[in-house]
Amino acid sequence: MNYTLICTDIDGTLLNADRYLSDATVSAFGNLPTDKAGANFPVVLASSRMPSAMHYLQKGLGIQNAPLIAYNGGLILGENGICIESNTMPLIVLEDLLTHHKKHTYNLSIYADDDWFTDQEDFWSLREINNTRVTPTYQEGSESYTFLKTNQRAPHKLMCMGDASEIDSIVSYLADRHDKEVHLYRSKDTYLEITPKYIDKAKALQILLEHSFDFGMDKVIAFGDNHNDEELLKHAGFGVAVANATDKLKAIANYTSAFKNKEDAVAKAIEEFVHL
């Protein structure tokens, strides 16, 4: 089948050891065919990241104005950043988490639209700055809560980073209180991402396709490495798991690359499966 759109995860899938785009990756995307009108081959980045943390990668790939899926499907932006759909969680989730946070030392990061708030510069926030090239607004969590409430806004994502035992306690605390409202996604022992309950990358891509394109999921080739890519690879026309992907994702995928993200897995699969 001829695939007509690429949808790819970023961290652990697209990026190299330097958390950026390798020359081979830039070349592979740059060589994608254009249509008869000269329009670029559609490429959609889909990530748990905020939009600003994706824009520099879009620029690196030459797709600055392309649609994107942020916060694992919580925020869907069409061409030129037009908001197609926004899914947030109730502010009470943040309010309850702030109560828990007062007794602990983990980093609490609050994401709403294209804003990132956290209360201190620490190991974790500096690491995220390095990984995403975005700088947060430093202020107390209670101040961020008041700001959002005053402006009738709510979080797209909450992220907790810290000692594994502290992350364990957050999972227990929130699961008891907000199981029907949020999804708790633990990408590693020290990271917990909290998002609205019923979102995922596949649902977001389907909405984007219906809004902006004239074809369906069967025309999509998708790439991923972790739990938050499972629905995407399951519903795409052709799902590719990189070599460093979870075993479950490899079982779901149509194809598992012999190469890791740091070995240009996406670039090599594009050259093999997308007709250039």
C-alpha positions as CSV (number, residue, x, y, z in Angstrom):
1,M,0.0,0.0,0.0
2,N,1.1,3.6,-0.6
3,Y,1.1,5.5,2.7
4,T,0.2,9.1,2.4
5,L,1.0,10.4,6.0
6,I,3.6,9.8,8.6
7,C,2.8,10.1,12.3
8,T,5.7,9.6,14.6
9,D,6.4,9.8,18.3
10,I,9.5,11.8,19.3
11,D,11.3,10.7,22.5
12,G,12.7,7.2,22.2
13,T,11.6,6.9,18.6
14,L,12.6,9.8,16.3
15,L,15.5,11.5,18.2
16,N,19.1,10.4,18.4
17,A,21.5,10.2,21.4
18,D,21.8,14.0,21.4
19,R,18.0,14.4,21.7
20,Y,17.9,15.9,18.2
21,L,17.4,14.9,14.6
22,S,20.3,13.0,12.9
23,D,21.5,14.0,9.5
24,A,20.0,10.7,8.2
25,T,16.6,11.5,9.7
26,V,16.6,15.0,8.2
27,S,17.6,13.6,4.8
28,A,14.9,10.9,4.9
29,F,12.2,13.4,5.6
30,G,13.6,15.9,3.1
31,N,13.4,13.2,0.4
32,L,9.7,12.5,0.9
33,P,7.7,12.9,-2.3
34,T,5.5,16.0,-2.9
35,D,2.1,15.7,-4.5
36,K,1.1,16.8,-8.0
37,A,0.5,20.4,-6.7
38,G,3.9,20.5,-5.1
39,A,2.6,20.1,-1.5
40,N,4.8,18.5,1.1
41,F,4.3,14.9,2.2
42,P,2.2,15.2,5.4
43,V,4.1,14.5,8.6
44,V,2.5,14.7,12.1
45,L,4.6,14.7,15.3
46,A,2.6,13.1,18.1
47,S,4.1,13.3,21.6
48,S,3.5,13.9,25.3
49,R,5.4,17.1,24.9
50,M,4.0,20.6,24.8
51,P,3.8,22.4,21.4
52,S,6.9,24.6,22.0
53,A,8.9,21.5,22.7
54,M,8.0,20.2,19.2
55,H,8.3,23.3,17.1
56,Y,12.1,23.3,16.9
57,L,11.9,19.7,15.6
58,Q,9.3,20.6,13.1
59,K,11.7,23.4,11.9
60,G,14.5,20.9,11.7
61,L,12.4,18.7,9.5
62,G,11.2,21.6,7.3
63,I,7.5,21.2,8.4
64,Q,7.1,24.3,10.5
65,N,3.4,24.9,9.8
66,A,2.4,21.2,9.9
67,P,-0.3,19.9,12.3
68,L,0.9,18.3,15.5
69,I,-0.5,16.3,18.4
70,A,0.7,17.4,21.8
71,Y,0.1,15.9,25.3
72,N,-0.5,12.4,24.0
73,G,-3.7,13.7,22.2
74,G,-4.8,16.3,24.7
75,L,-4.1,19.1,22.3
76,I,-4.6,18.8,18.6
77,L,-3.3,21.6,16.4
78,G,-3.9,21.9,12.7
79,E,-1.8,23.8,10.1
80,N,-0.3,27.0,11.4
81,G,-1.2,26.2,15.0
82,I,-5.0,26.4,14.6
83,C,-6.6,24.6,17.6
84,I,-8.8,21.7,16.4
85,E,-9.5,20.1,19.8
86,S,-8.4,20.7,23.4
87,N,-8.9,18.2,26.2
88,T,-8.0,19.3,29.8
89,M,-8.5,17.7,33.2
90,P,-10.6,19.2,36.1
91,L,-8.7,21.7,38.2
92,I,-9.6,19.7,41.3
93,V,-7.0,17.1,40.2
94,L,-4.3,19.8,40.4
95,E,-5.7,21.1,43.7
96,D,-5.6,17.6,45.2
97,L,-2.1,16.9,43.9
98,L,-0.8,20.2,45.4
99,T,-2.0,19.0,48.8
100,H,0.0,15.8,48.3
101,H,3.0,17.8,46.9
102,K,3.3,19.9,50.1
103,K,4.5,16.8,52.0
104,H,7.0,15.6,49.4
105,T,10.0,16.8,47.4
106,Y,9.3,15.6,43.8
107,N,9.1,18.1,41.0
108,L,5.6,19.0,39.9
109,S,5.3,20.5,36.5
110,I,2.0,21.9,35.2
111,Y,1.3,22.2,31.5
112,A,-1.6,24.2,30.1
113,D,-1.8,25.1,26.4
114,D,1.7,26.2,25.6
115,D,2.7,27.1,29.2
116,W,4.9,25.2,31.6
117,F,4.8,26.1,35.3
118,T,7.0,24.5,38.0
119,D,8.0,25.8,41.4
120,Q,11.8,25.5,41.4
121,E,14.9,25.1,39.3
122,D,16.1,21.6,40.3
123,F,17.7,18.5,38.7
124,W,14.4,17.6,37.1
125,S,13.4,20.9,35.6
126,L,17.0,21.4,34.3
127,R,16.8,18.0,32.7
128,E,13.5,18.8,31.0
129,I,14.9,22.1,29.7
130,N,17.8,20.2,28.2
131,N,15.6,17.6,26.7
132,T,12.9,19.9,25.3
133,R,14.6,23.3,24.8
134,V,11.8,25.0,26.6
135,T,12.2,27.1,29.8
136,P,9.4,27.0,32.4
137,T,7.8,29.8,34.4
138,Y,9.0,29.3,37.9
139,Q,6.4,30.0,40.5
140,E,4.7,28.2,43.4
141,G,2.1,25.6,42.5
142,S,-0.6,27.4,44.4
143,E,0.2,30.5,42.3
144,S,-0.1,28.5,39.1
145,Y,-3.4,27.0,40.3
146,T,-4.8,30.5,41.0
147,F,-3.6,31.8,37.6
148,L,-5.4,28.9,35.8
149,K,-8.6,29.3,37.8
150,T,-8.7,33.1,37.4
151,N,-8.3,32.7,33.6
152,Q,-10.7,29.8,33.4
153,R,-8.1,27.4,32.2
154,A,-7.1,23.9,33.2
155,P,-4.1,21.6,32.8
156,H,-3.5,19.5,29.7
157,K,-0.9,17.5,31.6
158,L,0.7,17.3,35.0
159,M,4.1,15.7,35.3
160,C,5.8,14.5,38.5
161,M,9.5,13.7,38.5
162,G,11.4,12.4,41.5
163,D,12.3,9.4,43.6
164,A,10.5,6.2,42.6
165,S,9.0,5.8,46.1
166,E,7.5,9.3,45.9
167,I,6.1,8.5,42.5
168,D,4.5,5.3,43.9
169,S,2.8,7.4,46.5
170,I,1.3,9.8,43.9
171,V,-0.1,6.9,41.9
172,S,-1.8,5.4,45.0
173,Y,-3.1,8.9,46.0
174,L,-4.6,9.9,42.7
175,A,-5.9,6.4,41.7
176,D,-8.1,6.5,44.7
177,R,-9.4,10.0,44.1
178,H,-9.5,10.6,40.3
179,D,-9.5,7.2,38.5
180,K,-12.4,8.3,36.3
181,E,-10.9,11.6,35.4
182,V,-7.2,11.0,34.6
183,H,-4.9,8.5,33.1
184,L,-1.6,7.9,35.0
185,Y,1.2,7.1,32.6
186,R,4.5,6.1,34.1
187,S,7.2,6.2,31.3
188,K,9.8,5.2,33.8
189,D,10.1,4.7,37.6
190,T,10.9,8.3,38.2
191,Y,8.4,9.9,35.8
192,L,4.6,10.1,36.0
193,E,2.5,11.9,33.4
194,I,-1.1,12.7,34.3
195,T,-3.5,13.3,31.4
196,P,-7.2,13.4,30.8
197,K,-8.7,9.9,31.0
198,Y,-10.0,9.2,27.5
199,I,-7.4,10.5,25.1
200,D,-4.7,8.9,23.1
201,K,-2.7,9.5,20.0
202,A,-4.9,7.4,17.7
203,K,-8.1,9.2,18.7
204,A,-6.3,12.5,18.1
205,L,-5.0,11.5,14.7
206,Q,-8.4,10.3,13.6
207,I,-9.9,13.7,14.6
208,L,-7.1,15.5,12.7
209,L,-7.6,13.4,9.6
210,E,-11.3,14.0,9.6
211,H,-10.7,17.8,10.0
212,S,-7.8,18.3,7.6
213,F,-7.4,15.4,5.2
214,D,-9.4,13.3,2.8
215,F,-8.2,9.8,3.8
216,G,-8.3,7.6,6.9
217,M,-6.0,5.8,9.3
218,D,-5.3,3.0,6.7
219,K,-3.1,5.4,4.8
220,V,-1.0,6.3,7.8
221,I,2.4,4.8,8.7
222,A,3.1,5.3,12.4
223,F,6.2,5.0,14.6
224,G,6.6,4.5,18.3
225,D,8.5,3.0,21.2
226,N,6.4,3.0,24.4
227,H,3.0,2.4,26.1
228,N,1.5,5.7,24.9
229,D,2.0,4.6,21.3
230,E,0.0,1.4,21.5
231,E,-3.3,2.7,20.2
232,L,-1.5,4.7,17.4
233,L,0.3,1.6,16.1
234,K,-2.8,-0.6,16.6
235,H,-5.0,1.7,14.4
236,A,-2.6,3.0,11.8
237,G,-2.4,1.4,8.4
238,F,1.2,0.3,9.2
239,G,2.7,0.5,12.6
240,V,6.4,0.4,13.1
241,A,8.1,-0.3,16.5
242,V,11.7,0.7,16.9
243,A,14.1,-1.9,18.3
244,N,14.1,-0.3,21.8
245,A,10.3,-0.4,22.0
246,T,8.5,-2.3,24.7
247,D,7.7,-5.9,24.1
248,K,4.0,-5.1,24.1
249,L,4.4,-2.5,21.4
250,K,6.4,-4.9,19.3
251,A,3.6,-7.4,19.6
252,I,1.1,-4.8,18.3
253,A,3.3,-3.4,15.5
254,N,3.1,-4.6,11.9
255,Y,6.9,-4.4,11.8
256,T,9.7,-4.1,14.3
257,S,12.8,-2.4,13.2
258,A,16.2,-4.0,13.7
259,F,17.4,-0.5,14.7
260,K,17.0,1.6,17.7
261,N,16.0,5.3,17.7
262,K,19.6,6.2,18.2
263,E,20.4,4.2,15.0
264,D,18.0,6.1,12.7
265,A,15.3,3.5,12.9
266,V,12.6,5.9,11.6
267,A,14.7,7.1,8.7
268,K,15.6,3.6,7.6
269,A,11.9,2.5,7.7
270,I,10.8,5.5,5.7
271,E,13.3,4.6,3.0
272,E,12.0,1.0,3.0
273,F,8.3,1.5,3.3
274,V,7.4,4.9,1.9
275,H,7.7,5.2,-1.8
276,L,10.3,7.9,-2.5
